[in-house]
Amino acid sequence: MSPFELVIAAAVFGARHPGVPEPWYRFRVAAATPGPLPTTAGFGIVPDAGLGALRTAETVVIPAWPDWERPPDDAVLAGLRRAAARGARVVSICTGAFALGHAGLLDGRRATTHWAYCDALAQLFPAARVDPDVLYIDEGNLLTSAGSAAGLDLCLHMVRRDHGTAVATAVARHLVVPPHRQGGQAQYTAPRATPAPDIDGLATVTSWAADHLDEDLSVEVMAVRAAMSPRTFARRFTDVVGTTPHRWVVDQRVDRTRELLETTTLSVEAIARVTGFSSPSALRARFAERVGVPPGAYRRTFPAPGADARV
């Protein structure tokens, strides 16, 4: 197992924090088999309970599930189903959502997981409504988080739900983390890599466009380079690339903006010029729409050396 996701839950629910009410949560680590559990970090973790703990637990947290295509043992699946059926709060962190999916608990529900595995989650469990753009989802007695550290956002949300904002803030302050992070997973995903297949010369056109983002990249301009009419070019581009020329161009400009925010000290006004946005306000609007946070918040999260976050 991955110990990080388990430690997130332990740090929030298993530790004592200044300024929180007593009694706090009663925290146990349950496993289907006794003895040390191997971890991806090279050390073992010794659980202090068996699956019988699921019969009375009010909250069951599933940390990252290592082999997400393989269902857990039947005893684990049965324990999860019984816990959910009696009204326990069932929670997943990162790829733990796959264990809930194998138990049938995601059917008809919104859910999320690490952005790199959202497509796989949706394919394995088509009855689930997978949202790749959020840090966590609260469906009442079913809660799922995005990758790794987003589990901390979800656990703090649960404390906020159980004990109020002041207590959640006290826990966050003790852990030296923000009580609530802005935005969703989009700000942490890898930039899109969408080269067009070399069909009808589209690869040549998209390669040229990616190198000339500061120029006019209208359908008409790109159609001329592809030796097509604008209408034919737009149709062929959408068929081959899977998105419209306009959206593709905006995505390339946003990805270039992300790169410049992370690696340079350029102001957002300068970045708007070199990436082809019509104005700084247009850049801010498209960036927030695609990434989920404004450029200033993104630069504070991923600052370049000496960068001015006041963008």
C-alpha positions as CSV (number, residue, x, y, z in Angstrom):
1,M,0.0,0.0,0.0
2,S,1.0,3.6,-0.3
3,P,1.5,4.9,3.3
4,F,1.1,8.6,2.5
5,E,-2.7,8.4,2.0
6,L,-3.1,6.4,5.2
7,V,-1.0,8.9,7.2
8,I,-3.2,11.7,5.9
9,A,-6.2,10.2,7.6
10,A,-4.1,9.3,10.7
11,A,-2.8,12.9,11.0
12,V,-6.3,14.4,10.9
13,F,-8.4,11.8,12.8
14,G,-5.8,9.9,14.8
15,A,-3.7,12.7,16.3
16,R,-4.6,15.2,19.1
17,H,-4.6,18.8,18.0
18,P,-4.6,22.0,20.1
19,G,-8.0,23.8,20.2
20,V,-10.2,20.8,19.2
21,P,-13.0,19.3,21.3
22,E,-12.7,16.1,23.3
23,P,-13.4,13.4,22.8
24,W,-11.9,13.4,19.3
25,Y,-12.3,10.7,16.7
26,R,-11.4,7.1,17.7
27,F,-9.0,6.0,15.0
28,R,-8.1,2.4,14.1
29,V,-6.2,0.8,11.2
30,A,-8.1,-2.3,9.9
31,A,-6.9,-4.9,7.5
32,A,-8.1,-8.2,6.1
33,T,-4.9,-10.0,7.2
34,P,-2.9,-9.6,10.4
35,G,0.8,-8.7,10.5
36,P,2.8,-6.0,8.8
37,L,1.4,-4.6,5.6
38,P,4.1,-4.0,3.0
39,T,4.2,-0.4,1.6
40,T,5.6,1.3,-1.5
41,A,8.0,3.2,0.8
42,G,9.8,0.0,1.9
43,F,8.6,-0.2,5.5
44,G,5.7,-2.1,7.0
45,I,2.6,-0.9,8.8
46,V,1.0,-3.0,11.5
47,P,-2.8,-2.7,11.7
48,D,-4.4,-2.8,15.1
49,A,-7.8,-4.2,13.9
50,G,-9.4,-6.7,11.6
51,L,-12.3,-6.2,9.3
52,G,-14.7,-6.6,12.2
53,A,-13.9,-2.9,12.9
54,L,-16.0,-2.1,9.9
55,R,-19.1,-3.3,11.6
56,T,-19.2,-0.4,14.1
57,A,-17.1,2.3,12.4
58,E,-19.0,5.5,11.7
59,T,-16.5,6.5,9.0
60,V,-14.5,4.1,6.8
61,V,-11.5,5.5,4.9
62,I,-10.0,3.6,2.0
63,P,-6.5,5.0,1.2
64,A,-4.9,4.5,-2.2
65,W,-5.7,1.1,-3.7
66,P,-2.5,-0.2,-5.2
67,D,-3.8,-2.5,-8.0
68,W,-6.8,-0.6,-9.1
69,E,-7.9,-3.0,-11.8
70,R,-8.1,-5.9,-9.2
71,P,-11.0,-6.0,-6.8
72,P,-10.2,-6.2,-3.1
73,D,-10.9,-9.5,-1.3
74,D,-14.5,-10.6,-1.1
75,A,-14.4,-10.0,2.7
76,V,-13.3,-6.4,2.2
77,L,-16.0,-5.8,-0.4
78,A,-18.6,-7.3,1.8
79,G,-17.5,-5.2,4.7
80,L,-17.6,-2.0,2.7
81,R,-21.1,-2.8,1.4
82,R,-22.4,-3.6,4.9
83,A,-20.9,-0.4,6.3
84,A,-22.5,1.7,3.5
85,A,-25.8,-0.1,3.9
86,R,-26.1,0.7,7.6
87,G,-25.3,4.4,6.9
88,A,-21.6,4.6,7.7
89,R,-19.7,7.3,5.9
90,V,-17.5,5.6,3.3
91,V,-14.5,7.7,2.1
92,S,-11.7,7.2,-0.4
93,I,-8.4,8.9,-0.9
94,C,-6.8,8.9,-4.3
95,T,-7.1,5.5,-6.0
96,G,-9.1,4.2,-3.1
97,A,-12.1,5.1,-5.2
98,F,-11.4,2.0,-7.2
99,A,-12.1,-0.2,-4.2
100,L,-15.4,1.6,-3.7
101,G,-16.2,1.1,-7.4
102,H,-15.5,-2.6,-7.1
103,A,-17.9,-2.7,-4.2
104,G,-20.6,-1.2,-6.4
105,L,-20.8,1.9,-4.2
106,L,-20.0,4.4,-7.0
107,D,-23.0,3.4,-9.1
108,G,-25.1,6.4,-9.9
109,R,-22.9,8.7,-7.7
110,R,-20.5,11.5,-8.4
111,A,-16.9,10.5,-7.7
112,T,-13.3,11.5,-8.3
113,T,-9.8,10.2,-8.0
114,H,-6.3,11.3,-9.0
115,W,-6.5,13.1,-12.4
116,A,-4.2,10.5,-14.0
117,Y,-6.7,7.7,-13.2
118,C,-10.0,9.4,-13.8
119,D,-10.4,8.0,-17.3
120,A,-9.7,4.5,-16.0
121,L,-12.2,5.0,-13.2
122,A,-14.9,6.0,-15.7
123,Q,-14.1,3.1,-18.0
124,L,-14.1,0.5,-15.2
125,F,-17.3,1.9,-13.6
126,P,-19.4,3.5,-16.3
127,A,-22.4,3.8,-13.8
128,A,-20.3,6.3,-11.8
129,R,-20.3,10.0,-12.7
130,V,-16.6,10.7,-12.6
131,D,-15.6,14.4,-12.2
132,P,-11.8,14.9,-12.9
133,D,-11.8,18.7,-12.1
134,V,-12.4,18.7,-8.3
135,L,-10.2,18.1,-5.2
136,Y,-13.0,16.1,-3.5
137,I,-16.7,15.3,-3.8
138,D,-19.1,15.0,-0.9
139,E,-22.2,12.9,-1.7
140,G,-23.4,12.7,1.9
141,N,-22.3,9.2,3.1
142,L,-20.0,8.7,0.1
143,L,-16.9,11.0,-0.2
144,T,-14.0,10.7,-2.7
145,S,-10.9,12.8,-3.1
146,A,-8.5,13.4,-5.9
147,G,-4.9,12.3,-5.8
148,S,-2.7,12.0,-2.7
149,A,-2.6,15.4,-0.9
150,A,-6.2,16.2,-1.9
151,G,-7.1,13.6,0.7
152,L,-6.1,16.2,3.3
153,D,-8.5,18.7,1.8
154,L,-11.2,16.0,2.1
155,C,-10.4,15.1,5.6
156,L,-10.4,18.7,6.7
157,H,-13.8,19.1,5.0
158,M,-15.1,16.2,7.0
159,V,-13.8,17.8,10.2
160,R,-15.5,21.1,9.1
161,R,-18.7,19.2,8.5
162,D,-18.6,17.4,11.9
163,H,-17.3,20.2,14.1
164,G,-17.5,23.5,12.3
165,T,-15.1,25.8,10.5
166,A,-13.2,27.0,13.7
167,V,-12.2,23.4,14.6
168,A,-11.2,22.5,11.0
169,T,-9.1,25.7,10.9
170,A,-7.4,24.8,14.1
171,V,-6.5,21.4,12.8
172,A,-5.2,22.9,9.5
173,R,-3.2,25.4,11.4
174,H,-1.6,22.7,13.5
175,L,-0.8,20.8,10.4
176,V,0.5,24.0,8.7
177,V,-1.7,23.6,5.7
178,P,-4.5,25.9,4.3
179,P,-7.9,25.0,5.7
180,H,-9.4,25.2,2.2
181,R,-7.5,25.2,-1.1
182,Q,-8.8,27.2,-4.0
183,G,-9.6,25.5,-7.3
184,G,-9.6,21.9,-8.5
185,Q,-7.3,19.3,-9.9
186,A,-6.8,21.1,-13.2
187,Q,-4.0,23.3,-11.7
188,Y,-2.0,20.2,-10.9
189,T,-2.5,18.2,-14.1
190,A,0.2,17.9,-16.7
191,P,-0.2,20.3,-19.7
192,R,-2.1,18.8,-22.6
193,A,-0.1,17.1,-25.2
194,T,-2.3,17.2,-28.3
195,P,-0.3,16.9,-31.4
196,A,-2.5,16.2,-34.4
197,P,-1.9,13.0,-36.3
198,D,-0.3,13.7,-39.7
199,I,-3.5,13.6,-41.6
200,D,-4.2,16.1,-44.4
201,G,-1.1,18.0,-43.2
202,L,-2.7,18.9,-39.8
203,A,0.4,18.0,-37.9
204,T,2.3,20.6,-39.8
205,V,-0.4,23.2,-39.2
206,T,-0.6,22.5,-35.4
207,S,3.2,22.4,-35.0
208,W,3.4,25.8,-36.8
209,A,0.5,27.2,-34.7
210,A,2.1,26.1,-31.4
211,D,5.2,28.1,-32.3
212,H,3.3,31.2,-33.3
213,L,0.8,31.6,-30.5
214,D,1.3,35.3,-30.5
215,E,-0.1,35.6,-34.1
216,D,-3.6,35.4,-35.6
217,L,-4.6,31.8,-35.4
218,S,-8.1,32.1,-36.7
219,V,-9.7,29.2,-38.6
220,E,-9.2,31.2,-41.8
221,V,-5.4,31.6,-41.2
222,M,-4.8,28.0,-40.4
223,A,-7.0,26.8,-43.2
224,V,-4.8,28.7,-45.7
225,R,-1.7,26.9,-44.4
226,A,-3.6,23.6,-44.7
227,A,-4.7,24.4,-48.2
228,M,-8.4,23.9,-47.3
229,S,-11.4,26.0,-47.2
230,P,-12.2,27.3,-43.6
231,R,-15.3,25.1,-43.4
232,T,-13.5,21.9,-44.5
233,F,-10.5,22.7,-42.3
234,A,-12.7,23.2,-39.2
235,R,-14.6,19.9,-39.9
236,R,-11.4,17.9,-40.6
237,F,-9.6,19.4,-37.6
238,T,-12.4,18.5,-35.2
239,D,-12.7,15.0,-36.6
240,V,-8.9,14.3,-36.3
241,V,-7.9,16.2,-33.2
242,G,-11.1,15.7,-31.3
243,T,-11.8,19.4,-30.5
244,T,-12.5,22.6,-32.5
245,P,-9.6,24.7,-33.8
246,H,-10.6,27.6,-31.5
247,R,-10.6,25.5,-28.4
248,W,-7.3,23.8,-29.3
249,V,-5.7,27.2,-29.8
250,V,-7.0,28.4,-26.4
251,D,-5.7,25.3,-24.7
252,Q,-2.3,25.8,-26.3
253,R,-2.2,29.4,-25.1
254,V,-3.3,28.4,-21.6
255,D,-0.6,25.7,-21.4
256,R,2.0,28.1,-22.6
257,T,0.8,30.6,-19.9
258,R,1.2,27.9,-17.2
259,E,4.7,27.3,-18.4
260,L,5.6,31.0,-18.3
261,L,4.0,31.5,-14.9
262,E,6.1,28.6,-13.5
263,T,9.4,29.5,-15.2
264,T,9.6,33.3,-15.7
265,T,9.0,36.5,-13.9
266,L,7.0,38.0,-16.8
267,S,3.9,39.9,-15.8
268,V,0.5,38.7,-16.9
269,E,0.4,41.6,-19.3
270,A,3.6,40.4,-21.0
271,I,2.5,36.8,-21.0
272,A,-0.8,37.8,-22.7
273,R,1.2,39.4,-25.5
274,V,3.5,36.5,-26.1
275,T,0.7,33.9,-25.9
276,G,-1.7,35.7,-28.2
277,F,-4.4,36.6,-25.8
278,S,-6.2,39.8,-26.8
279,S,-5.8,41.3,-23.3
280,P,-4.7,40.5,-19.8
281,S,-8.3,40.2,-18.8
282,A,-9.0,37.7,-21.6
283,L,-6.0,35.6,-20.4
284,R,-7.2,35.7,-16.8
285,A,-10.7,34.6,-17.8
286,R,-9.6,31.7,-20.1
287,F,-6.9,30.6,-17.6
288,A,-9.4,30.5,-14.7
289,E,-11.9,28.7,-16.9
290,R,-9.4,26.0,-17.9
291,V,-7.2,25.6,-14.8
292,G,-9.7,26.5,-12.1
293,V,-7.7,29.2,-10.4
294,P,-6.6,32.7,-11.6
295,P,-3.0,33.2,-12.8
296,G,-1.9,34.8,-9.5
297,A,-3.1,31.9,-7.4
298,Y,-1.4,29.5,-9.8
299,R,1.9,31.4,-9.6
300,R,1.8,31.3,-5.8
301,T,1.4,27.5,-6.0
302,F,4.1,27.0,-8.6
303,P,6.4,30.1,-8.3
304,A,9.4,30.6,-10.5
305,P,12.6,31.8,-8.7
306,G,12.1,35.5,-8.0
307,A,8.6,35.5,-9.5
308,D,6.2,38.3,-8.4
309,A,2.9,36.6,-7.5
310,R,1.0,39.8,-7.9
311,V,-0.2,39.1,-11.4
